């Protein structure tokens, strides 16, 4: 028989099967139960907005210095 493929796999189907504990990553990709209700289970993979903002400000300052130097103005 055919074992299936990537196009036939769905974490939603894993969530509904009784053997879901046998799948690696089942607790993150197919959460069930009260423990995950209302929680952001992917908190570790999201970037923080303040970190991005600091990087943007740093780049803007560098661009302003480069522009001032190119125009012959004091930085």
Residue pairs with C-beta under 8 A, 6 or more apart in sequence:
11 29
11 30
12 30
14 20
14 23
14 26
14 29
14 30
15 30
15 31
15 32
20 26
20 30
20 32
23 29
23 30
28 41
28 42
31 41
40 46
65 75
68 74
68 75
69 75
